[in-house]
């Protein structure tokens, strides 16, 4: 029997409801309230997905949980880079090293190249590494 997998979901956004609380094409993490989402502000654990558009007036945001989606680059990104969140929920390259001591939440791999502030295609592939 085949099962349909829905890799998109709406989340309530932590904080004050309102249109545009979260912009589109940003990385989101688990919110303080169970089941909610918040802007991802670090390479730490908790990545949930990527916002597909700005949050609505009710304080909900649609997010992609898997697949390929546009993400705003927080710094220059080259196709093939492993990507983590910067402090503003934007995608930034991260270098993983075998002897690192910082646990890093990698959100996926850049499929295209972009300058900081522009969007790039991200293949969502959450994983844990050391940096």
Helices and strands as residue ranges (DSSP letters): E 8-12, E 27-30, E 37-39, E 47-51, E 60-64, E 67-72, E 82-85, E 91-93, E 103-110, E 119-130
